[in-house]
């Protein structure tokens, strides 16, 4: 049995809005093995993004145990600078906001991110072109991203993350702006990466992705439940986007 590389035990997270305290995560427990593709479903506002932020070390739990790649994520034991270095080395993040540089082309967004990661200009260029091509973006490669469609920008963001060669990919609605063909193409690429040992945690409403998940959870009212795929198909959080 493969040992998990993501471990959450009894994780709680709350936010304060004025005098109100909203408990978003309530004792979440999660195990993810290397090479696993995990889907997390749940209604909007259920805490999916908060959970992804904690897994990716962008946010810290109020209480509970969080371990990623054998590193305990404890605010009393690691600094934000240490976590930033850890993220750059090991975790790729694909969120709903594309976070692309609008003044750059699709190619430049991927290329310069790879240079910042330490690749040589030659290797960065070759990998940027190869990854963009794999996501059907050959024709858009030299276009400024502000002139691309929402779906094309999303694919550029995915290409940038994939090109990084991280061990863990944390994805928030990665197919939200993609048509069926591009959504399927993306998931087939992610599954191929998972076969190489890459790990994916994907929050989504898109039930088209169900065949590609090894394990499925539903997060609702701050509580995470492992469920069967058929429960998503008939659940109120299933997506219908095409």
C-alpha positions as CSV (number, residue, x, y, z in Angstrom):
1,X,0.0,0.0,0.0
2,X,1.3,3.4,-0.9
3,X,1.9,5.8,2.0
4,X,-0.1,9.0,1.8
5,X,1.8,12.2,0.8
6,X,-1.0,14.4,2.0
7,X,-2.4,13.9,5.5
8,X,-5.0,16.0,7.3
9,X,-6.3,15.0,10.7
10,X,-9.1,16.9,12.5
11,X,-8.5,20.1,10.6
12,X,-10.5,23.2,11.6
13,X,-10.6,26.6,9.9
14,X,-12.7,29.6,10.7
15,X,-12.9,33.2,9.5
16,X,-14.1,36.3,11.2
17,X,-16.5,38.8,9.6
18,X,-16.9,41.7,12.0
19,X,-18.4,40.1,15.1
20,X,-19.3,36.9,13.3
21,X,-17.2,33.8,13.3
22,X,-17.8,31.4,10.4
23,X,-16.5,27.9,10.8
24,X,-15.6,26.7,7.3
25,X,-13.8,23.4,8.0
26,X,-15.0,21.2,10.8
27,X,-12.6,18.3,11.7
28,X,-11.6,17.4,8.1
29,X,-9.6,14.2,7.7
30,X,-8.0,13.4,4.3
31,X,-5.4,11.0,3.0
32,X,-4.0,11.2,-0.6
33,X,-1.5,8.7,-2.0
34,X,1.2,9.5,-4.6
35,X,-0.2,9.2,-8.1
36,X,-3.8,9.5,-6.9
37,X,-6.4,11.7,-8.6
38,X,-8.9,13.0,-6.0
39,X,-12.1,14.8,-6.8
40,X,-13.8,17.0,-4.2
41,X,-17.4,18.0,-4.9
42,X,-19.6,20.3,-2.9
43,X,-21.9,23.3,-3.2
44,X,-20.5,26.8,-3.6
45,X,-19.4,28.2,-0.2
46,X,-18.9,24.7,1.3
47,X,-15.2,25.3,1.9
48,X,-13.6,23.6,-1.1
49,X,-11.3,26.5,-1.8
50,X,-10.3,26.9,1.8
51,X,-9.4,23.2,1.9
52,X,-7.3,23.5,-1.2
53,X,-5.5,26.6,0.3
54,X,-4.6,24.5,3.3
55,X,-3.3,21.6,1.3
56,X,-1.2,23.9,-0.9
57,X,0.1,25.7,2.2
58,X,-1.3,29.1,1.1
59,X,-3.3,29.1,4.3
60,X,-2.9,27.5,7.7
61,X,-5.4,25.5,9.7
62,X,-6.6,26.9,13.0
63,X,-6.1,23.5,14.6
64,X,-5.5,19.9,13.6
65,X,-2.6,18.2,11.8
66,X,-1.5,18.9,8.3
67,X,1.4,17.1,6.6
68,X,2.5,17.4,3.0
69,X,5.3,15.4,1.5
70,X,6.4,14.3,5.0
71,X,6.6,18.0,6.1
72,X,4.4,19.0,9.0
73,X,2.7,22.3,8.2
74,X,2.7,24.0,11.6
75,X,2.8,27.8,11.9
76,X,4.9,27.5,15.0
77,X,7.5,25.4,13.2
78,X,7.8,26.9,9.7
79,X,7.9,30.5,8.5
80,X,6.0,31.9,5.5
81,X,9.3,32.2,3.6
82,X,10.0,28.5,4.2
83,X,6.5,27.6,3.0
84,X,6.9,29.8,-0.1
85,X,10.1,27.9,-1.1
86,X,8.4,24.6,-0.3
87,X,5.5,25.5,-2.6
88,X,7.7,26.5,-5.5
89,X,9.6,23.2,-5.4
90,X,6.8,20.8,-4.8
91,X,3.3,22.2,-5.4
92,X,1.6,23.5,-8.6
93,X,-1.6,25.5,-8.0
94,X,-4.4,26.0,-10.6
95,X,-7.1,28.3,-9.3
96,X,-10.2,29.8,-10.9
97,X,-8.4,33.2,-11.2
98,X,-5.8,32.5,-13.9
99,X,-3.2,34.8,-12.3
100,X,-1.5,35.3,-15.7
101,X,0.6,38.3,-16.6
102,X,-1.8,40.2,-18.9
103,X,1.0,42.1,-20.8
104,X,2.7,38.8,-21.8
105,X,2.0,36.2,-24.5
106,X,0.8,32.7,-23.6
107,X,4.4,31.4,-24.3
108,X,6.0,34.1,-22.2
109,X,3.7,33.3,-19.2
110,X,5.0,29.7,-19.2
111,X,8.5,30.5,-20.3
112,X,9.3,33.1,-17.6
113,X,7.7,31.0,-14.9
114,X,10.1,28.2,-15.8
115,X,13.1,30.6,-15.8
116,X,12.1,31.7,-12.3
117,X,12.1,28.0,-11.3
118,X,15.8,27.8,-12.4
119,X,15.6,26.2,-15.9
120,X,18.0,27.4,-18.5
121,X,16.5,29.6,-21.3
122,X,16.8,26.7,-23.8
123,X,15.1,24.1,-21.6
124,X,12.4,26.6,-20.5
125,X,11.6,27.5,-24.1
126,X,11.4,23.9,-25.2
127,X,9.2,22.9,-22.3
128,X,6.9,25.9,-22.7
129,X,6.3,25.2,-26.3
130,X,5.8,21.4,-25.8
131,X,3.3,21.9,-22.9
132,X,1.3,24.6,-24.7
133,X,1.1,22.4,-27.8
134,X,-0.1,19.5,-25.7
135,X,-3.1,21.6,-24.5
136,X,-4.0,22.7,-28.1
137,X,-2.6,26.2,-27.8
138,X,-0.1,26.2,-30.7
139,X,-2.0,28.9,-32.6
140,X,-2.4,31.0,-29.4
141,X,1.2,30.7,-28.3
142,X,2.4,34.1,-29.4
143,X,-0.8,36.0,-28.6
144,X,-1.1,38.3,-25.6
145,X,-3.2,36.5,-23.0
146,X,-5.6,39.5,-22.5
147,X,-6.9,38.8,-26.1
148,X,-7.5,35.1,-25.4
149,X,-10.9,33.6,-24.4
150,X,-11.5,32.6,-20.8
151,X,-11.1,28.9,-21.7
152,X,-7.8,29.6,-23.6
153,X,-6.5,31.6,-20.6
154,X,-7.4,28.7,-18.3
155,X,-5.5,26.3,-20.5
156,X,-2.5,28.6,-20.4
157,X,-2.7,28.6,-16.6
158,X,-2.8,24.8,-16.6
159,X,0.1,24.6,-19.1
160,X,2.2,26.8,-16.8
161,X,1.4,24.6,-13.8
162,X,2.1,21.3,-15.7
163,X,5.4,22.7,-17.1
164,X,6.6,23.3,-13.6
165,X,6.9,19.5,-13.0
166,X,5.6,19.6,-9.4
167,X,4.8,16.6,-7.4
168,X,1.4,17.8,-6.2
169,X,-1.2,19.7,-8.2
170,X,-4.0,21.5,-6.4
171,X,-6.8,22.5,-8.8
172,X,-9.9,24.7,-8.2
173,X,-12.5,24.2,-11.0
174,X,-9.8,23.6,-13.7
175,X,-12.4,22.8,-16.4
176,X,-14.9,25.5,-15.4
177,X,-14.4,27.5,-18.6
178,X,-13.6,24.6,-20.9
179,X,-15.9,22.9,-23.5
180,X,-16.2,19.1,-23.4
181,X,-13.4,18.4,-25.8
182,X,-10.9,20.5,-24.0
183,X,-12.0,19.3,-20.6
184,X,-11.5,15.7,-21.6
185,X,-8.2,16.5,-23.2
186,X,-7.0,18.2,-20.0
187,X,-8.1,15.3,-17.8
188,X,-6.4,12.8,-20.0
189,X,-3.1,14.8,-19.7
190,X,-3.5,14.9,-15.9
191,X,-4.2,11.2,-15.7
192,X,-1.1,10.4,-17.7
193,X,0.9,12.6,-15.3
194,X,-0.7,10.7,-12.4
195,X,0.6,7.4,-13.9
196,X,4.1,9.0,-13.6
197,X,3.5,9.6,-9.9
198,X,2.1,13.1,-9.9
199,X,-0.8,13.7,-7.4
200,X,-3.9,15.7,-8.1
201,X,-6.5,17.2,-5.7
202,X,-9.3,18.7,-7.8
203,X,-12.3,20.7,-6.5
204,X,-15.0,20.8,-9.1
205,X,-18.7,20.9,-9.9
206,X,-18.0,19.2,-13.2
207,X,-19.4,15.6,-13.3
208,X,-17.8,15.1,-16.7
209,X,-14.6,14.5,-14.7
210,X,-15.9,11.6,-12.6
211,X,-14.4,8.8,-14.8
212,X,-10.9,10.2,-14.2
213,X,-11.0,10.3,-10.3
214,X,-9.6,7.5,-8.2
215,X,-11.4,8.8,-5.1
216,X,-14.3,11.1,-4.7
217,X,-15.3,13.3,-1.7
218,X,-18.1,15.7,-0.9
219,X,-17.5,18.7,1.3
220,X,-20.7,20.1,2.8
221,X,-21.2,22.2,5.9
222,X,-17.5,22.0,6.6
223,X,-17.5,18.2,6.8
224,X,-15.7,16.0,4.3
225,X,-17.2,12.7,3.3
226,X,-15.8,10.0,1.0
227,X,-18.5,9.0,-1.4
228,X,-19.3,6.8,-4.4
229,X,-19.2,8.3,-7.9
230,X,-22.9,7.6,-8.4
231,X,-23.7,9.8,-5.5
232,X,-22.2,12.8,-7.4
233,X,-24.2,12.0,-10.5
234,X,-27.4,12.3,-8.5
235,X,-26.3,14.9,-6.1
236,X,-27.3,18.6,-6.0
237,X,-23.6,19.7,-6.5
238,X,-23.2,17.9,-9.8
239,X,-22.3,20.3,-12.7
240,X,-23.8,20.5,-16.1
241,X,-21.4,22.9,-17.8
242,X,-20.6,22.1,-21.5
